Amino acid sequence: MGRRIGIILPRLEFILYNSYVRYSFLLHFYQPFFQSEHVFRKIVAESYAPLIKLVKNKKNLKLTINMPLSTLELLDRYGHSSIISDIKVLSESGKVELVGSAAYHNLLTKTPKSINEQAVILNEYALGYYLGKRTGFEGESATMFKGIRGFFAPELAVNKEVVQFVEELGYEWLLVDPTAIKDFWDGGSVPSKLCKLADSELVLVSRDKVLSDLVAFKRNSDVRDLGPFIAGDAVVSVDAETFGHHNVNGLLLLENLIELISDQGGEIVTISEYISYFATEPIGEVCESTWAASLQNSDPYVYWSSEENELQVALWKTLRTLWNHFEGMTYNEITQFEVYPVWDSSVVNFNSGSTDTNLVLFNLLLVNVLKVSSSDQFWWSSRKKIFDSPILFNKSIISSYIDMYRSIMNLDTIKDTRDLKSLLEIVEDRLQKE
């Protein structure tokens, strides 16, 4: 018998009825490209490192993890290679399942398909570079990562087009908010559904929205109030920072949840394992949704896009103009850089040698366009409140996006940037008025 960690829980007959249930936890390890070293180190110390240690030490715990390029790049830059190494080992041993996503966290539903493709392909390349192998089947230089079956759409932003897009890329399942499949959800906490559109083989995995939100916004470690909501098989999806950074008691909360599920005969599995146990149900449509959608609020983009928010409107116009310039370009396989991080300008330029300068500039442009497409600029200009949080507004973060636009224009790969310059002036003007 292991030592019980945390609070002593009474036997709660209503929790799992002593039945055998399966739970999956998908943790979203995401930090934006502009995150400061000080804040990032704090997040690693409070959340990422303890979480990885917990997975290593607990035999009955498996996690599904989304760790996009944005976060991997920061881990690499600030000297946290041990975290990357540990995740690689845990992935190879089956304790951690990694999923696909967009490299820098753009809203797939609002981004052109050609740019979404580049965001996902670059993220796959990054997973291979950091967590896979750097040689091919015949020993040639290449990045490889096998076995990615699931996909996490940033902000859980999905619609029918995204479902089709994810399936075309070869993924087997896609995590969605239950508001995307309203046929089976009445607003309560119910066992997570597995669904398919009639013309699709992609499994749509709905998270338990109520339980996920309760866990995400708890600020203590007591799981007794979660008891009534732990009543059947479920997928819980929250930010990794929930455990330790947002909630200082979060690691203990997670340990108590694991112990509660295990004591009641439950099993914690990866999502790919989870879906192997259950049949899928047919649905007629996928509703456009995000994690913020609800039955009461028909607008899934309440935090990211409002016609009444002049700053958000200006930011969207600027970004769409940049996309118009960039569309038509394709992500090239660059044999010279197959074992180099193409997102690191210093490494790419250092190793470029006699390589075509235009090829180097294209990849720098690609990475910067994807960075400036991330959803954080809209979140931090929303001026909304979520639960007990302060108003979501940060002038410094918006300024970092303005700087990124300037970096893009300085590359001189876009020949005529007068329209971008004019729109940036409008963004700066709106920002000064805030």
C-alpha positions as CSV (number, residue, x, y, z in Angstrom):
1,M,0.0,0.0,0.0
2,G,1.4,3.4,-1.0
3,R,1.2,6.4,1.4
4,R,-2.0,8.4,0.9
5,I,-1.1,11.9,-0.1
6,G,-3.3,14.8,0.7
7,I,-6.6,14.9,2.4
8,I,-8.3,11.8,3.7
9,L,-11.5,11.2,1.8
10,P,-14.5,9.3,3.3
11,R,-16.0,6.6,1.1
12,L,-18.5,8.3,-1.1
13,E,-21.0,5.8,-2.3
14,F,-22.3,8.1,-5.0
15,I,-19.0,8.7,-6.8
16,L,-18.4,5.8,-9.0
17,Y,-20.8,3.2,-7.6
18,N,-17.7,0.9,-7.5
19,S,-18.1,0.4,-11.2
20,Y,-15.1,0.1,-13.6
21,V,-14.6,3.4,-15.5
22,R,-11.9,4.9,-17.7
23,Y,-10.7,8.4,-17.5
24,S,-8.3,10.3,-19.8
25,F,-6.6,13.6,-19.0
26,L,-5.4,15.8,-21.9
27,L,-3.1,18.5,-20.7
28,H,-2.4,21.5,-22.9
29,F,1.3,22.6,-22.4
30,Y,1.1,25.9,-24.2
31,Q,3.1,29.1,-23.8
32,P,3.2,31.8,-26.4
33,F,6.2,32.8,-28.4
34,F,6.6,36.1,-26.6
35,Q,6.6,34.6,-23.1
36,S,9.4,36.1,-20.9
37,E,12.2,33.9,-19.5
38,H,11.2,34.8,-15.9
39,V,7.6,33.8,-16.3
40,F,8.4,30.7,-18.3
41,R,10.9,29.5,-15.8
42,K,8.3,30.0,-13.1
43,I,5.7,27.9,-15.0
44,V,8.2,25.1,-15.6
45,A,9.1,25.1,-11.9
46,E,5.5,25.2,-10.7
47,S,3.8,23.0,-13.2
48,Y,5.7,21.4,-16.0
49,A,8.6,19.8,-14.1
50,P,6.3,18.5,-11.2
51,L,3.8,17.1,-13.7
52,I,6.4,15.2,-15.6
53,K,7.9,13.9,-12.3
54,L,4.4,12.8,-11.3
55,V,3.9,10.8,-14.5
56,K,7.3,9.2,-14.1
57,N,6.6,8.1,-10.5
58,K,2.9,7.1,-10.6
59,K,2.5,3.6,-12.2
60,N,-1.3,4.1,-12.6
61,L,-1.1,7.4,-14.5
62,K,-0.9,8.0,-18.2
63,L,-1.4,11.4,-19.8
64,T,-2.2,12.7,-23.3
65,I,-0.2,15.8,-23.9
66,N,-0.3,18.6,-26.4
67,M,3.0,20.4,-26.5
68,P,3.3,22.5,-29.6
69,L,6.4,24.0,-31.1
70,S,5.8,27.3,-29.3
71,T,6.4,25.6,-26.0
72,L,9.2,23.2,-27.2
73,E,11.0,26.2,-28.6
74,L,10.9,28.0,-25.2
75,L,12.0,24.9,-23.3
76,D,15.0,24.6,-25.6
77,R,15.8,28.3,-25.5
78,Y,15.8,28.6,-21.8
79,G,17.7,25.4,-21.0
80,H,15.0,23.0,-20.0
81,S,16.3,20.1,-22.2
82,S,15.7,17.7,-19.4
83,I,11.9,18.2,-19.7
84,I,12.1,17.5,-23.4
85,S,14.2,14.4,-22.7
86,D,11.8,13.1,-20.1
87,I,8.8,13.6,-22.3
88,K,10.6,11.7,-25.1
89,V,11.3,8.8,-22.8
90,L,7.7,8.8,-21.4
91,S,6.3,8.9,-24.9
92,E,8.4,5.9,-26.0
93,S,7.3,3.9,-23.0
94,G,3.6,4.6,-23.6
95,K,3.1,6.7,-20.4
96,V,2.5,9.8,-22.4
97,E,0.6,10.2,-25.7
98,L,1.6,13.2,-27.8
99,V,-0.9,14.8,-30.2
100,G,-0.7,17.0,-33.3
101,S,-1.7,20.7,-33.2
102,A,-0.8,24.0,-34.8
103,A,2.8,25.2,-34.2
104,Y,1.9,28.6,-32.7
105,H,-1.7,28.3,-31.6
106,N,-3.8,29.9,-34.3
107,L,-7.5,29.6,-34.5
108,L,-7.9,27.0,-37.3
109,T,-11.5,28.0,-37.9
110,K,-10.5,31.5,-38.8
111,T,-7.3,30.8,-40.7
112,P,-6.9,29.9,-44.4
113,K,-6.5,26.2,-45.0
114,S,-3.1,26.7,-46.7
115,I,-1.7,28.4,-43.6
116,N,-3.3,25.8,-41.3
117,E,-1.4,23.2,-43.3
118,Q,1.9,24.9,-42.8
119,A,1.2,25.3,-39.1
120,V,0.4,21.6,-38.6
121,I,3.2,20.4,-40.8
122,L,5.8,22.6,-39.0
123,N,4.5,21.3,-35.6
124,E,4.9,17.7,-36.8
125,Y,8.4,18.6,-37.9
126,A,9.1,20.0,-34.4
127,L,7.8,16.9,-32.7
128,G,10.2,14.9,-34.8
129,Y,13.1,17.2,-34.1
130,Y,12.7,17.4,-30.4
131,L,10.9,14.2,-29.4
132,G,11.5,11.8,-32.3
133,K,14.4,10.5,-34.3
134,R,16.8,12.6,-36.5
135,T,17.7,9.9,-38.9
136,G,15.6,8.1,-41.5
137,F,15.1,4.4,-42.1
138,E,18.4,4.2,-44.1
139,G,20.4,6.4,-41.8
140,E,19.9,9.6,-43.8
141,S,19.3,13.0,-42.1
142,A,15.6,13.3,-41.3
143,T,13.2,14.1,-38.5
144,M,10.7,11.3,-37.7
145,F,8.0,10.9,-35.1
146,K,5.7,7.9,-35.4
147,G,2.4,7.1,-33.8
148,I,0.6,10.5,-33.5
149,R,-3.0,9.6,-33.7
150,G,-4.9,12.5,-32.1
151,F,-5.2,16.2,-32.7
152,F,-5.8,19.2,-30.5
153,A,-7.2,22.3,-32.2
154,P,-6.1,25.5,-30.4
155,E,-8.9,26.8,-28.2
156,L,-10.8,23.7,-29.3
157,A,-11.9,25.8,-32.3
158,V,-13.5,23.4,-34.7
159,N,-16.2,23.3,-37.5
160,K,-17.0,20.9,-40.3
161,E,-14.1,22.2,-42.4
162,V,-11.6,21.7,-39.6
163,V,-12.9,18.1,-39.1
164,Q,-12.3,17.4,-42.8
165,F,-8.9,19.1,-42.7
166,V,-7.7,17.1,-39.7
167,E,-8.9,13.8,-41.3
168,E,-7.2,14.7,-44.6
169,L,-3.9,15.0,-42.7
170,G,-4.3,11.4,-41.5
171,Y,-5.2,11.9,-37.8
172,E,-7.6,9.4,-36.2
173,W,-9.3,11.4,-33.6
174,L,-10.0,15.1,-32.7
175,L,-10.8,16.5,-29.3
176,V,-13.9,18.7,-29.3
177,D,-16.0,20.7,-26.8
178,P,-19.4,19.1,-26.4
179,T,-20.9,22.3,-27.9
180,A,-19.6,21.0,-31.2
181,I,-22.0,18.0,-31.0
182,K,-25.1,19.4,-29.4
183,D,-27.2,16.4,-30.4
184,F,-25.8,14.6,-27.3
185,W,-25.2,17.3,-24.8
186,D,-27.8,19.1,-22.6
187,G,-25.3,21.3,-20.6
188,G,-24.6,18.8,-17.9
189,S,-21.7,16.5,-17.0
190,V,-22.1,13.3,-18.9
191,P,-19.8,10.5,-20.0
192,S,-17.6,11.7,-22.9
193,K,-19.1,10.8,-26.2
194,L,-17.3,9.4,-29.2
195,C,-18.9,10.5,-32.5
196,K,-18.5,10.4,-36.2
197,L,-20.0,12.3,-39.1
198,A,-21.7,10.1,-41.6
199,D,-19.1,10.8,-44.3
200,S,-16.1,10.7,-42.0
201,E,-13.9,8.2,-40.2
202,L,-12.4,10.8,-37.8
203,V,-13.5,10.1,-34.2
204,L,-14.7,13.2,-32.4
205,V,-13.9,12.9,-28.7
206,S,-15.9,15.3,-26.6
207,R,-14.4,16.4,-23.4
208,D,-16.4,16.5,-20.2
209,K,-17.0,20.2,-20.2
210,V,-18.4,20.6,-16.7
211,L,-15.8,18.5,-15.0
212,S,-13.0,20.0,-17.0
213,D,-14.1,23.5,-16.1
214,L,-14.5,22.6,-12.4
215,V,-10.9,21.3,-12.3
216,A,-9.5,24.2,-14.3
217,F,-10.9,26.9,-12.0
218,K,-10.5,25.2,-8.6
219,R,-8.1,26.9,-6.3
220,N,-7.6,24.2,-3.7
221,S,-6.9,20.4,-3.6
222,D,-10.2,19.2,-2.2
223,V,-11.9,16.8,-4.6
224,R,-15.0,16.0,-2.5
225,D,-17.1,18.7,-4.3
226,L,-16.2,17.0,-7.6
227,G,-17.7,13.7,-6.4
228,P,-21.1,14.2,-8.0
229,F,-19.5,14.9,-11.4
230,I,-17.3,11.8,-11.4
231,A,-20.0,9.4,-12.5
232,G,-18.7,7.7,-15.6
233,D,-16.2,7.4,-18.3
234,A,-14.8,10.8,-19.2
235,V,-12.1,12.9,-20.9
236,V,-10.9,15.8,-18.9
237,S,-9.0,18.5,-20.8
238,V,-7.3,21.5,-19.1
239,D,-4.2,23.6,-19.4
240,A,-1.2,22.0,-17.8
241,E,-0.6,25.3,-15.9
242,T,-3.8,24.4,-13.9
243,F,-1.7,22.2,-11.8
244,G,0.8,24.3,-9.8
245,H,0.8,27.7,-11.6
246,H,-2.8,28.7,-11.7
247,N,-3.7,26.7,-8.7
248,V,-0.9,26.5,-6.1
249,N,-2.5,23.3,-4.8
250,G,-3.1,22.0,-8.3
251,L,-0.5,19.1,-8.1
252,L,-2.2,17.9,-4.9
253,L,-5.6,18.2,-6.6
254,L,-4.4,16.0,-9.4
255,E,-3.0,13.4,-7.1
256,N,-6.2,13.4,-5.1
257,L,-8.2,12.9,-8.3
258,I,-5.9,10.1,-9.4
259,E,-6.2,8.4,-6.0
260,L,-10.0,8.8,-6.0
261,I,-10.4,7.3,-9.4
262,S,-8.1,4.4,-8.6
263,D,-9.6,3.7,-5.2
264,Q,-13.0,3.3,-6.9
265,G,-11.7,0.8,-9.4
266,G,-11.1,3.2,-12.3
267,E,-8.3,3.4,-14.8
268,I,-6.5,6.4,-16.3
269,V,-5.6,5.8,-19.9
270,T,-4.5,7.8,-22.9
271,I,-7.2,9.1,-25.3
272,S,-6.2,6.6,-28.0
273,E,-6.6,3.8,-25.5
274,Y,-9.9,5.3,-24.3
275,I,-11.5,5.4,-27.7
276,S,-10.5,1.7,-28.3
277,Y,-13.0,0.6,-25.6
278,F,-16.1,2.3,-26.9
279,A,-18.3,2.4,-30.0
280,T,-18.8,5.7,-31.9
281,E,-22.2,7.2,-32.4
282,P,-23.3,8.9,-35.7
283,I,-24.0,12.6,-35.8
284,G,-25.6,14.8,-38.5
285,E,-23.4,17.9,-38.1
286,V,-20.6,19.6,-36.3
287,C,-21.4,23.0,-34.8
288,E,-18.7,25.7,-34.9
289,S,-17.4,25.9,-31.4
290,T,-14.6,26.6,-29.0
291,W,-14.0,25.7,-25.3
292,A,-15.7,29.0,-24.5
293,A,-19.0,28.1,-26.3
294,S,-22.1,27.3,-24.3
295,L,-25.7,26.4,-24.8
296,Q,-26.6,29.9,-23.5
297,N,-24.1,31.8,-25.7
298,S,-24.2,31.2,-29.4
299,D,-21.0,33.1,-30.0
300,P,-18.0,30.7,-29.7
301,Y,-15.5,33.6,-30.2
302,V,-16.6,35.8,-27.3
303,Y,-12.9,36.2,-26.2
304,W,-11.3,36.4,-29.6
305,S,-13.5,38.3,-32.1
306,S,-16.0,41.1,-31.4
307,E,-17.2,43.7,-33.9
308,E,-17.7,46.0,-31.0
309,N,-14.0,45.8,-30.0
310,E,-12.1,48.3,-32.3
311,L,-8.7,46.9,-31.4
312,Q,-9.7,43.3,-32.2
313,V,-11.2,44.4,-35.5
314,A,-8.0,46.2,-36.4
315,L,-5.8,43.2,-35.4
316,W,-8.0,40.9,-37.5
317,K,-7.8,43.2,-40.6
318,T,-4.0,43.4,-40.3
319,L,-3.6,39.6,-39.9
320,R,-5.9,38.8,-42.9
321,T,-4.0,41.2,-45.0
322,L,-0.7,39.5,-44.1
323,W,-2.4,36.1,-44.9
324,N,-3.4,37.4,-48.4
325,H,0.2,38.3,-49.1
326,F,1.5,35.0,-47.9
327,E,-1.1,32.6,-49.4
328,G,0.1,30.7,-52.4
329,M,3.5,30.0,-50.8
330,T,4.1,26.4,-49.8
331,Y,6.1,24.8,-47.0
332,N,9.1,23.3,-48.7
333,E,11.0,20.2,-47.5
334,I,14.5,21.6,-47.1
335,T,17.0,18.8,-47.3
336,Q,19.8,21.0,-46.1
337,F,18.0,21.7,-42.8
338,E,16.3,18.4,-42.0
339,V,18.0,18.1,-38.6
340,Y,18.0,21.9,-37.9
341,P,15.3,23.9,-36.2
342,V,14.1,26.1,-39.0
343,W,12.3,28.3,-36.5
344,D,15.7,29.4,-35.0
345,S,17.0,32.1,-37.3
346,S,20.5,32.0,-35.8
347,V,20.9,28.3,-36.3
348,V,19.5,28.3,-39.8
349,N,21.6,31.2,-41.0
350,F,24.7,29.7,-39.3
351,N,24.3,26.5,-41.2
352,S,23.0,27.9,-44.4
353,G,26.4,28.1,-46.2
354,S,25.8,28.5,-49.9
355,T,22.1,27.7,-49.6
356,D,19.7,29.9,-51.6
357,T,19.1,33.0,-49.5
358,N,15.5,33.1,-50.7
359,L,14.9,29.7,-49.2
360,V,16.2,30.8,-45.8
361,L,14.1,34.0,-45.9
362,F,11.1,32.0,-46.8
363,N,11.4,29.8,-43.8
364,L,11.9,32.8,-41.5
365,L,8.8,34.4,-43.0
366,L,6.8,31.2,-42.6
367,V,7.7,31.0,-38.9
368,N,7.0,34.7,-38.2
369,V,3.7,34.6,-40.0
370,L,2.6,31.6,-37.9
371,K,3.7,33.3,-34.7
372,V,1.8,36.5,-35.5
373,S,-1.3,34.3,-36.3
374,S,-1.5,33.0,-32.7
375,S,-4.7,33.6,-30.8
376,D,-3.2,35.4,-27.8
377,Q,-3.4,38.9,-29.3
378,F,-7.1,38.6,-29.5
379,W,-7.5,37.1,-26.1
380,W,-5.4,39.8,-24.5
381,S,-7.3,42.6,-26.3
382,S,-10.8,41.3,-25.5
383,R,-11.3,43.3,-22.3
384,K,-13.5,40.4,-21.1
385,K,-13.6,38.7,-17.7
386,I,-13.5,35.0,-17.2
387,F,-14.7,33.7,-13.8
388,D,-12.7,35.6,-11.1
389,S,-9.9,36.7,-13.4
390,P,-8.8,40.3,-14.0
391,I,-10.0,42.0,-17.2
392,L,-8.2,40.4,-20.2
393,F,-6.1,43.2,-21.5
394,N,-2.3,43.5,-21.9
395,K,-0.8,46.4,-23.9
396,S,2.7,44.9,-23.8
397,I,1.5,41.7,-25.4
398,I,-0.2,43.5,-28.2
399,S,3.0,45.5,-28.7
400,S,4.9,42.3,-29.1
401,Y,2.7,41.4,-32.1
402,I,3.3,44.9,-33.6
403,D,7.1,44.2,-33.3
404,M,6.6,40.8,-35.0
405,Y,4.8,42.5,-38.0
406,R,7.8,44.9,-38.3
407,S,10.2,41.9,-38.3
408,I,8.2,40.4,-41.1
409,M,8.3,43.5,-43.2
410,N,12.0,43.9,-42.6
411,L,12.6,40.5,-44.2
412,D,11.8,42.2,-47.6
413,T,10.1,39.0,-48.8
414,I,6.8,40.8,-49.2
415,K,7.6,43.4,-51.8
416,D,4.8,45.9,-51.1
417,T,3.9,46.4,-47.5
418,R,2.2,49.7,-47.6
419,D,-1.2,48.2,-46.7
420,L,0.3,46.4,-43.7
421,K,2.0,49.6,-42.5
422,S,-1.2,51.5,-42.8
423,L,-3.1,48.9,-40.8
424,L,-0.4,48.7,-38.2
425,E,-0.8,52.4,-37.7
426,I,-4.5,51.9,-37.0
427,V,-3.6,49.1,-34.5
428,E,-1.2,51.4,-32.7
429,D,-3.7,54.2,-32.6
430,R,-6.4,51.9,-31.2
431,L,-3.9,50.6,-28.6
432,Q,-2.9,54.1,-27.5
433,K,-6.6,54.9,-26.9
434,E,-7.1,51.9,-24.6
